[in-house]
Amino acid sequence: MRRHHLDKEILVAIGLFGLCVLSCVPKKITEERFGQYFNRGLAYYNKGDYDAAIKDYSRAIELNPQYAVVYYGRGLAYAAKGSYDNAIRDYNKAIELNPKYDEAYCGRGFVYSSKGEYEAAIKDYNKTIELNPACAIAYYNRGFLYDAKGNYEAAIKDYSTVIELNPEDTTAYYNRGSAYDDIGNYDAAIRDYNKVIELNPQYPMVYVNRGVAYKGEGDHDAAIRNYNKEIELNPECAIAYNDRRVAYDAKGDHDAAIRDFNKAIELNPEYAMAYNNREYVYHAMGNYGAAIRDFNKAIELNPEYAEAYHGRGFAYGGKRNYESAIKDYSKAIELNPEYTTAYYRRGCTYDAKGDYDAAIRDYDKAIELNPKGAMAYYSRGYIYTVKGNYNAAIVDYNKVIELNPEYAMVYYRRGLTHFAKGNFKAAKRDWEKAVKLDPHGFAGSESRHALEDLKRYGY
């Protein structure tokens, strides 16, 4: 279940790095033009205009190439764009100029992590912690990598340190709970999920995860109560219906299980279809290893079974083993060149790796095969936004709304894109719509925050 939030937390970490830049600006900058380019580059970065930020940081470097903080700032912008090799070069230069620059090590660790180079990332987080033992981000991100590698005890230790540094960090409790779940310590998992709920009763997916932990204990009634709560907060949560279906099935209430299965299909046909057998149930529980073992057996029995390669790719994606996931999706496509979902999910995997051009090609193909597949337009629109192609993003988001006018997240995302273009009135309309459609869910919550920020602009 953790995969539903991991990307978000990494992006939060970038935002915090951006704030760190402010505290690292040299006190005696005499070059007026250098200062202007540097400060404007920072402003562009905070607005999400990474190309403009890179341009200004580069000008500042031309004027004075001796300030580590400028290379660090440009590295952040490159990282946000997914230009990881350029980011690493800039972090390297920042560290060369200032070997004790803990933020630069932390930023480089994030980039190595995004490239799937976990050992290099962990090494950088170790150095960050050596230089700054109170850097909660480094512990959190290192814990995340240990978690992805299956070293749950080490992950728990790092998440615990984050909690010591910040006792109200809901995400650390949430991820530590998931790690406890992975080692079968369901009581500890439930205690952490309880703390998340105490701090934020509307935290996305926490009731689903607590339900999974209760299911691990064999308490299917408690699991169902938690799934009910998630559905109350987010009636469009297909995962909650699917997991409740599993609990009903375990209790022998097959009629209720069928109703939930039908509802999950109605909400998200592609997602629900992925949970129509034991392998995908394992995936929903975060037990990727068991899912992969089952898919291996299916492939052994039938090497031409495209769906099994697709399913195993999905499980590898859950473990953040992107190269293996792409290999399996590619095999599924080789066996079935019209496998729309395989193109879509391979596109998602390229997206997660930061290979946006490859992702767009796969989303294009998914749309060609299924012009009514809203999620391919949505995902492609998101990448266009990341790349700064706002007009193309809005065209895709408009198409999503045409196909599914009740999908709150697309209004939230389109609002962000309008905001990036400076069209604050359109952004406000979209965020208000998201709040109306999803008052208790993630899209509504984030849109409310965005509307509060928008008030500062007089809207």
N, C-alpha and C positions, 0 to 999 in steps of 0.2 A: 504493500500500500504506500510505502514511503515515496515511490517514484512519482506520485501525483504532486509532490511539493519540492522535490530536490532542485529542479531547475530554478524555481522561484527563489530558493534560499541562496543559490549561487549568485543570482542577479542582485539580491539584497547585499551580498558581500561586496560586489562591485560598487554599489552605491556608497557603502561605508568607506571603501578605499577612496572614493572621490572626495568625501568629506575630509579624509586624512590629509589630502593635498593642501587644504586651507591652512592646516596647522604647520605645514612644512615649508611655507613660502619664506625665503630668506628675508631677514629684517631690513637689510640695507641694499635694496635694488636701486641703483642710481640710473640705470639705463631706462629712460622713460618709455621708449618704444618697446623695449624688451618686456617691461611690466605690462604694457597695454596688450601686447600679443598674448602674454601668458595668462592674464586675467580674463581676456575674452575667450581664449581657448578653454579655460575652466568653465566659463559660463556656457559655452556651446556644449561642452561635455555634459554638464548637468541638465541641459535641455534635451539631450539625446541626439544632437547633431554632431555625430562623431567625425564625419569628413571635415566639417568646418573646424572642429577642435584640432584635428591632426594638422590641418593647414596652418593654423595660428601657432601651435606648439612648434612646428617646423621652422616658422619664421623667427620665433624666439630663440631657437637653438642656433640658427644662422647668426643671430646677433651676439649670442653668448653661449658657447657650447659647454660651459663648465658647471652648469647647475644640474645636479642629479634629478631634482624635482621635476624639471621639464620633461626629461626622458621618461620619468615615471608617469607623468600625466599623459604623455602621448602613448605610452604603453597601455594605459587604461583604455584609451579610446580605440586603439587597435584591437585590444582584447574584446571590447564590447561589440566590435564589428565582426569578430570571428577571424581576424587577420592575425593568427596566433604566432607565426614565425616573426613577423614584424614586432609584435608585442614583446616576444622574448628578447630580441635584439635590443630593444629599448630598456627593458629591465636589466639586462646584462650591463649596459652602459651606465645606468643609474648606480648599480652595485659597484662597478669599477670606480666611479667617482666617489662613492660613499659606501665602503664595505660594511658599514653598520646600519644600512638603510633597511630596517625590518619590513616596512611596507612594500618595498620592491621585491624582497624575497617572497612575501605573502602573495603579491600580485603574480609573480612568475609561477608560484605554486599553483595558483588557480588556472593559469594558462596550460601548464603541463597536465593538470587534471582534465581540462577540457579536451586535450589532445589524446587522452587515454594513457598518458605516461605517468602512472600512479606513483611509481617508486621515486621518480624525479620530483614529483609534486610533494610527496611526503618528506623528502630530504629538505626541500625549501621551507615547508611548514616547520620542520624541526629547527631550522636555522632561525626562522622568525621567532619561535618560542624561546630559543636561547637568547636572542637579543631583547625580546620583550615578553617576559613570562606572563604578562597580563593581557595578551592579545587574544581575546575570546574567538575572533574570527578564525585564527590559525588552528586553535583546538577544534573548533566546529568543523572546519573543512577537512582537517586531518581525520577526525572521527568519521566523517562522511566517507572518506576513501577507505579507511579500515573496514567500515560497514560494507562497502561495495566489494571489497576483497574477501569478505566472509570472516574477517577477524573481529568478531562481535565483541569480545571482551575488551580489546583495545579501543574499539569504538565507544563502548560504554564508559570507559575510563575518561576519554576525551570529552564526551558529552557531559559527564559529571563535573569536569573542571569548568566547562562553560557555565553550568548551573551555579557552581561556587562563585564564579565571577559575576554572574547575573542571575540571581535567583528567580527572576520573572521571565526568563527566556522560554517562551512556550514551545518554540521549535526544538530546542534542545531536549526538553522533556518528551516531546512527541517522538523524536527520532531515537532517543534512548529507550523509550517504551517499545518501539518497533524492534530495536536490537535485542532487548530482553525477550520479546516474542520469538525472534529467530532462534534463540538458544533454548526455548521452551520454558522460560521463567515467566509464566503467565501472571502470577501474582504481582511481580515487580512491574511488568508491563502495564497491568491495570492500575497500579498506584500512580505510574507516570501519566497515564491517560486521564486519571482522575484530576491530577494537578493541572493538566492542560485545560480541562473543562472548568476547573475552579478559576483559572486565570482568564480564560476566554471561552465561554459556553458555546460560542458559534464557530469555533476553530474548525476549518474544513477537514472532513474525513476522520476526525478523532473518534466519533461514535462508531463508525464502521470499523476502525482498528480495534477499539475496545471490544466490539462485538466479536471480532476474530479471536481476540485473546480469551474471551469467555467461551467461545466455541472450542478453543484449544483445551480449556479446562473441562469440556463436556457439558457446560451449562448453556444449553441451546435456548432456554427461555430468556436468560439474561442477554444472550447474543441478539435474539429477536427484538428485545426491548431497545437495545442500542441501535439496531438498524431502523426501527420505527422512528427513533428520535432523529436520525440523519435524514430520513425521508420527510419528516415534519419540517426540518430546517431547509431541506433542498429536495423538493418533490421531483426534480428531474435527475436525481442521482441514480443512474443505471446500476452502478456498482453496488449501492445499498440494496436495491431490489434483487440483484443477482445473488448477493451474499445471504440475504434473508431467505431466498429460495433454497440455498444449500442447507440452512438451518432447519427450515420447514421439512425438507426432504429427510434430514437426519432424524427428525421427530416422527417421520412417517405420515406427515400431513401433505400428501402428494397433490391434492387439489390446490392448496395454498401455494405450494411450490410452483405449480404450472401457471397460476395467476401471476406470480412475480416474474417468472421467466418471460411470459408474454409482455408484461409491462417493460421489462428490460429491453426486449426487442423493439417495442414501440418507441422507446426513448432513444435508443442507439443501436440500430440493427447490426452494425459492424462489431461493436463492442460485445453485445449480447451473444452474437454468433460465436465469438471467441471463447465463450464460457460454456459451450454446450457439451463438454466432456470433462473428465477428471483432470486432464492436463491443464486446462484453463482455470479450473477451480484452484489448483495448486498455485497458478500464477496470481490469481486474485488474493490468495493468502500470503503472497510474497515468498512462497516456497519454490523458488525458481529451479533449484537443483532437482527436486522431485519431478517437476514439470519436464525438464530437459531429459531426465532418464526415461520418462514415458514416451516422449517424442522419439528418442533414440530407438526405442523398441518398435515403435510404429514404423519408422524408416527401415529398420532391419527387416520387418515383415513385408514391407512394400516400398522399395527404393524409389518408386515413381509417384509416391503420395505427396503431391504438392502442398496440401493443407498441413501436413506434418512438418515440412520444412518451414512453412510460414509460421506455424505455432512455435516451433523451436526458436526461430528468429525473434519472435515476440518475447519469449522467455529470456533469451540472451540480452535483449534490449533492457529488460527489467533488471538484469545484473550489470548493466552499463558496459557489456562486452559488445561494443558496436561493430567491430570488424566481423565477428562471428555472426552477428545478427544480419549484417548486410550480405554476407556470403549465403546465408540460408534464404533470405528473401530473393536473392538473385537466382538461386536454384529453383525456388518455387515459380518464379517468372519464366525460367527456361522451360520448365515442365508445362506451364500454363501461361502463355504470353498475354492472355487477357485477364490475368488475375489482378483485378483492380485494387483490392485491399493490400496485396503484396507491394504494388507500386507505392501506395499511400504510406504504408508503414516503413518501407525502405526510405521514402522521402523524409519521414519523421526522424529516422535514425541519422540520415545525413544532416538534417537540421540540428540534431543534438550534438553532432560532431563539429558543427560550425561550417560544414561544406554546403553553403546555401545554394550555389549554382546547381549542384547535383540534386539537392532537395527539390528545387523548382522544376527541374526536368522530370522528376518522378511525379510531382503533383500535376504537372501538365499532362502527363500520360494518364494518370488516374482520372483527370477531368475529361480527357478525350474518350476514355472507355465508359465513364459514367458522368455525364454532364449534370446530373442532379445530385451528385455527392457533395453535400454542403461542406463537410470537413476538409476536403482537399482545397476548396476555395479559401476557407478560413485559414488553414495552415500556410497556404501560399501568400495570402494577404499579410500574415504576420511577418513572414520573411521579407516581403517587399518593404514593410515598415522598418524592420531592422536595417535594411540596406538603404533606407532613406528615399525609396521610390514611393512617396506617399500617395500620389494619384493612382498608381496601379493597385496599391493596397486598398484604397477606398472602393475601387471598382470591384475587387474581389469580395470585400465585406458587404457591399450592396447586393451582390449575388447571393451570399449566404442568407441575408435577410429576406430576399425574394423567396428562397427555398424554405427557410425556417424562420419566420418573423417573430417567434417566441424565444429565440436563443439569446439569452441575456449577455453572454460573454462577447458576442460579436458587436453589440452596441458599446460595451466597455472599450473594446479594442479600437473600434472605429472612432470613438471619442478621443482616445489617446492620439490617433493619427491626425484628426482634425486639430487637436491642440498643438501638435508638433508643427502643423502648417500655419498656426496663428489664428485659426478659425474658431474662436472661443465660443461663439454662440452655438455653432453646430456641435461642438464638443459637449456643451452643457445639455443640449437636447438629447444627445445619445446617452449621456450618463444618467440623466433623469429617467430615461426609458429603461436602462439596466436596473436601476433601483426599483422601479415599478414591477418589472418582471421577476426579479430575484432579490426581494427585500432582505432575506436572511442568509443568502449564499455569498460566495466569493465575489461574483461580478457586482452584486449590489453593494457589498461592503467597500470594495475598492472604488467604486463609482462615487459613493458618499464621501470618501476621503478626497477624491479628485474634485468634487464639487466644492468642498470646503476650501481646498487650495485655490480654486478658481475665483472665489470671492475676493481674494487679494488683488485680482485683476479688475475688480469692479463688475463682475458678472454674477 
